[in-house]
């Protein structure tokens, strides 16, 4: 169970790291910025970065909603899914919740009007500018990683549920399906 999840996590992490490094390297390709230029660039980048953080919040909330749909589909299907699939969904939900929390924290930090303050030393502006670039590229890489994990999970659900691949790693064994139906029948008899 964990080897398959580890492979999915490794694949998603590599893809997310490639995206994060690509975004960061494109941003750093502009070269070193001075104090005054960093302050001017911050004024230009903060509104866009704030919108990006808002988009990350929307994406991560939508991914959670899609995962609930996937759980309902897998539970109501005739071809059952194994417990390992649901453990994988729990992990994806955890990573998505971490992304949501990080996006919310960064979004709130973007609301601080740093570039309007005269009390900050001038050398802070390049540090804040590069910090915004690094956090934005990290959030982008994390979002792509989570969407990759969700894609891999949906692909497996399609293979098991829609295509009926009973030999799939995430397909429930017949004993597991029988025990699930026995539990459901016991619940209905207890309710009546």
Backbone bond lengths (Angstrom), bond angles and torsions (degrees), N, CA, C in turn:
res aa  C-N    CA-C-N  psi(-1)  N-CA   C-N-CA  omega(-1)  CA-C   N-CA-C  phi
1 X - - - 1.449 - - 1.532 110.42 -
2 X 1.332 115.74 -48.36 1.455 118.07 -174.47 1.520 112.84 -75.35
3 X 1.327 117.98 -24.92 1.462 118.88 178.80 1.520 110.73 -67.34
4 X 1.319 117.20 -40.62 1.471 120.79 178.20 1.527 110.27 -65.93
5 X 1.331 117.04 -42.80 1.462 120.84 177.39 1.522 110.49 -64.12
6 X 1.321 117.10 -40.20 1.462 120.75 177.71 1.529 111.18 -62.08
7 X 1.328 117.40 -39.96 1.470 120.73 177.33 1.520 111.01 -63.83
8 X 1.333 116.82 -43.02 1.465 120.10 177.94 1.524 111.12 -63.57
9 X 1.329 116.44 -42.53 1.465 120.08 179.37 1.525 111.06 -64.85
10 X 1.327 116.97 -39.42 1.460 120.60 178.75 1.532 110.46 -64.45
11 X 1.330 116.57 -44.54 1.468 120.72 178.82 1.523 110.68 -60.45
12 X 1.327 116.12 -47.48 1.465 120.14 -179.26 1.528 111.45 -65.42
13 X 1.338 117.02 -38.87 1.463 120.19 179.86 1.524 111.52 -65.92
14 X 1.321 116.68 -40.21 1.476 119.55 178.84 1.520 110.37 -64.82
15 X 1.327 116.81 -45.11 1.468 119.91 179.57 1.526 110.52 -63.39
16 X 1.336 116.88 -44.12 1.469 120.43 178.46 1.512 112.24 -63.59
17 X 1.336 117.16 -39.63 1.465 120.08 178.99 1.528 111.15 -66.27
18 X 1.328 116.86 -38.72 1.465 120.16 177.72 1.533 110.03 -62.39
19 X 1.324 116.41 -42.81 1.467 119.90 178.78 1.523 110.35 -64.88
20 X 1.331 117.33 -46.30 1.463 120.44 -178.33 1.528 111.48 -62.67
21 X 1.326 116.54 -43.61 1.468 119.93 179.75 1.530 110.41 -67.21
22 X 1.321 117.36 -38.49 1.472 120.05 179.08 1.524 111.13 -63.57
23 X 1.327 116.52 -45.42 1.470 120.05 179.68 1.525 110.30 -65.67
24 X 1.331 116.71 -44.12 1.464 119.71 -179.25 1.519 111.89 -65.71
25 X 1.332 117.26 -41.48 1.468 118.94 -179.13 1.522 111.37 -68.10
26 X 1.324 117.04 -34.59 1.468 118.96 175.89 1.525 110.58 -65.21
27 X 1.323 116.30 -36.62 1.467 119.67 178.92 1.523 111.59 -71.72
28 X 1.326 116.58 -40.33 1.458 120.11 -178.71 1.526 112.55 -78.49
29 X 1.319 117.45 -9.59 1.463 120.58 178.37 1.526 111.60 -68.11
30 X 1.324 115.82 -16.19 1.463 119.25 177.86 1.518 111.94 -67.39
31 X 1.337 116.35 -18.48 1.454 120.03 179.22 1.514 111.68 98.19
32 X 1.306 114.82 -176.68 1.454 121.49 -178.91 1.524 109.67 -77.38
33 X 1.309 115.97 133.77 1.467 119.65 179.81 1.517 109.32 -106.48
34 X 1.317 115.66 146.95 1.454 121.73 177.56 1.517 111.30 -83.97
35 X 1.330 115.47 179.49 1.460 120.74 -175.96 1.531 112.18 -63.97
36 X 1.315 116.83 -48.76 1.466 120.05 -178.21 1.527 111.19 -69.13
37 X 1.317 116.01 -39.57 1.463 119.44 179.59 1.520 110.90 -67.35
38 X 1.340 117.56 -36.87 1.467 120.90 178.56 1.517 110.58 -64.25
39 X 1.315 117.48 -38.73 1.473 120.42 178.32 1.527 110.28 -64.59
40 X 1.319 117.08 -41.66 1.469 120.86 178.44 1.525 110.89 -66.47
41 X 1.336 116.47 -41.45 1.467 120.23 178.70 1.527 111.83 -67.09
42 X 1.329 116.98 -34.85 1.467 120.24 176.14 1.523 111.09 -61.57
43 X 1.320 116.67 -42.03 1.458 120.23 178.20 1.526 110.87 -60.33
44 X 1.315 116.72 -32.70 1.462 120.24 -179.48 1.523 112.28 -82.55
45 X 1.332 117.55 -34.93 1.465 120.43 -171.61 1.534 113.66 -89.18
46 X 1.312 118.66 -26.71 1.470 120.44 -174.92 1.530 112.06 -60.88
47 X 1.332 121.54 -46.22 1.473 118.46 178.90 1.530 113.14 -61.36
48 X 1.319 117.06 -39.37 1.462 120.45 178.85 1.520 110.60 -68.57
49 X 1.302 117.41 -41.08 1.455 121.26 179.28 1.526 111.15 -67.33
50 X 1.317 116.83 -36.13 1.463 120.74 175.98 1.528 110.22 -63.50
51 X 1.315 117.21 -42.35 1.463 121.27 176.45 1.525 110.97 -64.04
52 X 1.325 117.15 -38.03 1.458 120.96 177.67 1.532 110.88 -63.40
53 X 1.331 117.52 -43.10 1.468 120.51 177.64 1.518 111.04 -63.23
54 X 1.313 117.02 -38.32 1.461 120.63 175.90 1.526 110.75 -62.91
55 X 1.311 116.54 -39.19 1.463 120.93 177.30 1.524 111.09 -65.91
56 X 1.324 117.80 -39.13 1.461 121.82 176.97 1.525 109.85 -61.31
57 X 1.329 117.44 -41.48 1.466 120.56 177.40 1.528 110.97 -61.47
58 X 1.323 116.43 -42.41 1.467 120.51 179.23 1.522 111.12 -66.06
59 X 1.315 116.70 -43.28 1.469 120.78 -179.86 1.522 110.70 -62.37
60 X 1.317 117.44 -46.28 1.460 119.39 -176.84 1.525 111.58 -67.94
61 X 1.325 118.17 -35.64 1.469 119.82 175.73 1.529 110.85 -68.02
62 X 1.313 117.54 -37.88 1.463 121.18 178.14 1.516 111.58 -66.74
63 X 1.329 117.32 -38.11 1.462 120.66 178.03 1.528 110.07 -61.70
64 X 1.323 117.69 -40.73 1.466 120.02 177.51 1.523 111.19 -62.48
65 X 1.325 116.93 -40.77 1.469 119.82 177.99 1.527 111.10 -65.07
66 X 1.322 117.22 -39.94 1.459 120.26 177.53 1.528 111.80 -65.30
67 X 1.309 116.54 -34.13 1.453 119.63 178.33 1.521 111.22 -67.54
68 X 1.318 117.97 -36.18 1.462 120.04 175.58 1.522 110.79 -63.75
69 X 1.316 116.62 -39.24 1.462 120.46 176.38 1.522 110.56 -63.19
70 X 1.328 116.93 -41.66 1.453 120.63 -179.99 1.531 110.76 -65.69
71 X 1.321 118.03 -36.97 1.463 120.88 177.63 1.519 110.22 -65.29
72 X 1.334 117.07 -42.95 1.458 120.32 178.05 1.517 112.35 -63.73
73 X 1.312 116.98 -40.04 1.464 120.97 178.32 1.516 111.22 -64.53
74 X 1.324 115.96 -44.94 1.456 119.94 -179.73 1.514 112.92 -66.59
75 X 1.328 116.62 -33.81 1.466 120.21 -178.79 1.525 112.18 -75.14
76 X 1.326 117.12 -34.56 1.459 120.04 -176.44 1.529 113.20 -88.33
77 X 1.311 118.03 -6.86 1.463 120.89 -177.59 1.527 110.80 -76.25
78 X 1.328 114.93 151.53 1.471 120.25 177.26 1.527 110.41 -67.13
79 X 1.314 116.63 -44.37 1.464 120.96 176.74 1.518 107.09 -81.12
80 X 1.321 117.12 110.43 1.453 121.14 -174.38 1.511 113.75 -77.88
81 X 1.294 114.58 162.32 1.455 122.29 177.02 1.523 108.44 -108.93
82 X 1.305 116.61 146.80 1.467 120.78 -177.19 1.526 110.46 -75.27
83 X 1.320 114.04 169.47 1.457 119.90 177.78 1.524 111.95 -64.03
84 X 1.317 116.83 -29.41 1.471 120.73 -179.98 1.529 111.00 -60.28
85 X 1.328 116.78 -35.38 1.465 120.09 177.81 1.524 110.52 -62.66
86 X 1.319 116.82 -43.71 1.463 120.24 -178.30 1.523 111.64 -71.37
87 X 1.316 117.49 -30.63 1.464 120.03 173.78 1.528 110.12 -66.39
88 X 1.322 116.45 -37.19 1.459 120.42 176.69 1.527 110.37 -64.82
89 X 1.319 117.47 -40.34 1.466 121.55 178.62 1.530 110.21 -63.08
90 X 1.334 116.70 -38.77 1.472 120.06 177.52 1.524 110.15 -61.50
91 X 1.336 117.22 -42.79 1.477 120.78 179.29 1.529 111.14 -64.23
92 X 1.317 116.80 -43.78 1.463 119.75 179.31 1.525 110.06 -62.58
93 X 1.334 116.82 -40.57 1.466 120.52 178.20 1.525 111.20 -63.19
94 X 1.329 116.74 -38.31 1.463 120.25 177.71 1.524 110.79 -63.31
95 X 1.325 117.14 -47.95 1.467 120.39 179.59 1.526 111.22 -63.49
96 X 1.319 116.33 -36.20 1.454 120.17 178.45 1.528 110.81 -67.91
97 X 1.324 117.04 -38.94 1.467 120.07 177.51 1.528 111.05 -65.77
98 X 1.329 116.63 -36.91 1.475 119.95 176.20 1.529 110.08 -64.41
99 X 1.337 116.74 -42.43 1.465 120.06 177.01 1.523 110.64 -62.04
100 X 1.334 117.22 -41.45 1.465 120.83 178.80 1.527 110.43 -61.37
101 X 1.333 116.90 -45.12 1.460 120.17 178.96 1.516 112.57 -63.40
102 X 1.331 116.48 -43.64 1.466 119.90 178.75 1.522 110.97 -64.09
103 X 1.338 116.44 -41.90 1.462 119.56 177.91 1.518 112.08 -62.60
104 X 1.339 116.64 -38.55 1.470 120.14 179.06 1.525 111.03 -66.69
105 X 1.332 117.11 -42.36 1.469 120.43 179.59 1.528 110.50 -64.24
106 X 1.326 116.94 -46.27 1.468 120.33 -179.80 1.520 110.52 -64.96
107 X 1.338 116.56 -37.88 1.468 120.34 178.20 1.529 110.93 -61.09
108 X 1.325 116.82 -44.44 1.469 120.31 179.55 1.524 110.56 -66.36
109 X 1.332 117.09 -39.17 1.466 119.80 177.86 1.533 111.74 -64.65
110 X 1.335 116.74 -29.80 1.462 119.72 178.11 1.526 112.15 -71.10
111 X 1.299 116.95 -18.05 1.468 120.06 -179.67 1.524 112.39 -79.89
112 X 1.337 117.30 -9.78 1.457 120.87 177.01 1.532 107.68 -76.79
113 X 1.331 117.76 123.33 1.478 119.92 -177.12 1.528 112.18 -78.77
114 X 1.319 116.38 72.39 1.455 121.97 -175.55 1.519 111.44 -64.23
115 X 1.328 116.86 -41.99 1.463 119.25 -173.81 1.526 112.86 -73.83
116 X 1.340 117.89 -5.99 1.463 119.84 176.48 1.517 112.14 -96.87
117 X 1.323 117.06 -4.50 1.455 121.19 -177.59 1.530 110.22 -85.73
118 X 1.315 115.48 134.44 1.461 121.07 175.86 1.524 111.02 -98.28
119 X 1.343 117.42 -6.31 1.462 121.22 -177.43 1.526 112.46 -81.56
120 X 1.310 117.40 -18.11 1.460 120.35 -178.45 1.528 110.14 -78.65
121 X 1.331 116.86 141.90 1.469 118.27 174.10 1.527 109.82 -66.08
122 X 1.289 116.32 152.13 1.461 120.58 -174.26 1.518 112.69 -65.56
123 X 1.332 119.34 -26.25 1.455 121.06 -178.98 1.534 112.37 -72.57
124 X 1.344 117.36 -11.71 1.464 120.08 177.63 1.521 111.80 -71.46
125 X 1.303 117.38 -30.99 1.465 120.33 -175.11 1.523 113.35 -61.89
126 X 1.341 119.82 -44.34 1.469 117.22 174.56 1.529 112.84 -63.38
127 X 1.339 117.14 -36.65 1.470 120.11 178.65 1.526 110.71 -64.34
128 X 1.303 116.73 -43.00 1.469 120.36 178.88 1.522 110.20 -67.90
129 X 1.315 117.11 -40.14 1.468 121.03 178.44 1.526 111.07 -59.92
130 X 1.338 116.84 -49.34 1.464 119.73 179.38 1.527 111.27 -68.61
131 X 1.322 117.08 -31.84 1.465 120.32 175.32 1.519 112.03 -63.19
132 X 1.324 116.50 -41.32 1.468 120.75 177.40 1.528 110.20 -64.04
133 X 1.325 117.41 -42.38 1.459 120.45 178.74 1.528 111.99 -63.98
134 X 1.324 116.90 -42.64 1.469 120.30 -178.84 1.526 110.95 -68.10
135 X 1.331 117.34 -44.05 1.472 118.78 179.99 1.521 111.36 -66.61
136 X 1.318 117.61 -37.27 1.462 119.62 178.44 1.519 111.32 -65.36
137 X 1.331 117.02 -42.50 1.463 118.85 179.11 1.523 111.22 -69.18
138 X 1.324 118.04 -33.99 1.469 120.97 176.68 1.524 111.04 -66.52
139 X 1.327 116.88 -43.57 1.465 120.17 177.66 1.527 110.97 -63.14
140 X 1.328 116.83 -39.24 1.466 119.97 178.24 1.528 110.88 -63.82
141 X 1.324 117.17 -44.68 1.455 120.62 178.23 1.518 112.52 -63.62
142 X 1.337 117.05 -40.20 1.466 120.64 178.84 1.523 111.16 -66.18
143 X 1.332 117.40 -40.11 1.464 120.25 178.46 1.522 111.24 -64.06
144 X 1.314 116.90 -42.06 1.465 120.33 178.28 1.528 110.30 -65.55
145 X 1.330 117.67 -38.26 1.467 120.80 177.26 1.521 111.60 -61.63
146 X 1.315 116.94 -43.86 1.466 120.40 -178.84 1.516 111.08 -67.91
147 X 1.315 116.79 -40.00 1.470 119.23 177.45 1.529 110.05 -66.07
148 X 1.333 117.50 -34.82 1.461 120.48 175.70 1.525 111.00 -64.24
149 X 1.335 117.19 -43.19 1.471 120.45 176.70 1.524 111.00 -61.54
150 X 1.321 116.23 -40.89 1.466 119.86 178.78 1.529 110.72 -65.87
151 X 1.319 117.14 -39.73 1.456 120.63 177.18 1.529 111.14 -60.44
152 X 1.331 116.45 -45.47 1.464 119.74 179.93 1.525 111.30 -63.18
153 X 1.321 117.04 -37.28 1.463 120.20 178.12 1.523 111.17 -68.31
154 X 1.328 117.53 -42.70 1.468 121.20 178.71 1.527 110.40 -64.11
155 X 1.313 116.72 -39.91 1.467 120.82 178.04 1.526 110.74 -59.29
156 X 1.323 115.88 -43.51 1.463 119.24 179.14 1.526 112.13 -68.04
157 X 1.330 117.39 -37.37 1.469 120.19 177.07 1.525 110.30 -63.53
158 X 1.315 117.05 -40.73 1.469 120.71 178.58 1.527 109.95 -64.09
159 X 1.324 116.66 -42.77 1.465 119.24 -179.68 1.526 111.88 -63.86
160 X 1.326 117.73 -37.49 1.462 120.63 -177.69 1.525 111.10 -82.23
161 X 1.331 117.31 -49.64 1.466 121.41 -171.95 1.526 111.49 -81.14
162 X 1.306 117.33 -54.44 1.466 120.05 -173.86 1.527 112.41 -78.77
163 X 1.326 116.93 -41.16 1.459 120.13 -176.61 1.528 112.51 -92.04
164 X 1.319 117.74 -9.40 1.458 121.82 175.87 1.513 114.80 66.81
165 X 1.310 117.48 32.25 1.462 121.46 -179.87 1.533 108.95 -76.33
166 X 1.327 116.17 95.49 1.472 121.30 -176.76 1.520 112.33 -74.89
167 X 1.329 117.90 -17.52 1.461 121.41 179.83 1.526 112.68 -89.47
168 X 1.320 116.99 2.52 1.459 121.43 -177.56 1.523 110.36 -67.99
169 X 1.313 116.08 151.93 1.460 121.63 -178.40 1.529 111.70 -59.40
170 X 1.329 117.59 -37.03 1.463 121.59 -176.64 1.523 113.27 -93.82
171 X 1.317 118.29 5.63 1.466 120.86 176.05 1.522 108.64 -78.26
172 X 1.326 115.24 139.17 1.465 120.11 -179.94 1.519 109.47 -74.30
173 X 1.309 114.93 142.06 1.461 119.57 174.66 1.527 108.07 -74.55
174 X 1.334 119.11 151.71 1.465 120.78 -176.50 1.523 113.89 -54.19
175 X 1.338 118.86 -35.29 1.459 120.63 178.42 1.521 110.94 -63.61
176 X 1.329 115.83 -38.38 1.457 121.08 -179.89 1.524 110.37 -66.61
177 X 1.345 117.42 -39.80 1.458 120.86 178.16 1.520 110.32 -66.60
178 X 1.339 117.44 -40.68 1.451 120.59 179.72 1.516 111.31 -64.52
179 X 1.339 116.76 -40.60 1.461 118.90 179.96 1.522 110.65 -67.30
180 X 1.355 117.44 -34.47 1.461 119.88 176.32 1.521 110.79 -65.55
181 X 1.331 117.83 -42.50 1.457 120.11 179.97 1.524 110.58 -69.60
182 X 1.351 118.17 -33.26 1.462 120.80 176.27 1.519 110.85 -66.21
183 X 1.318 117.42 -39.98 1.462 121.03 177.40 1.516 110.01 -64.21
184 X 1.352 117.08 -42.36 1.460 120.46 179.07 1.525 111.21 -64.42
185 X 1.346 117.57 -40.79 1.457 120.09 -179.59 1.527 110.71 -69.56
186 X 1.345 117.98 -34.49 1.457 120.34 176.33 1.513 110.94 -65.66
187 X 1.343 116.76 -38.76 1.469 120.18 179.57 1.522 110.71 -65.04
188 X 1.340 117.57 -41.35 1.460 119.50 -179.70 1.522 111.61 -68.89
189 X 1.360 118.56 -36.08 1.456 119.76 177.48 1.510 111.52 -70.86
190 X 1.339 117.49 -32.41 1.465 120.28 177.42 1.519 110.97 -70.45
191 X 1.329 117.04 -32.84 1.463 120.42 -178.62 1.518 111.48 -73.14
192 X 1.348 118.03 -28.95 1.471 120.36 -178.63 1.482 110.40 -89.75
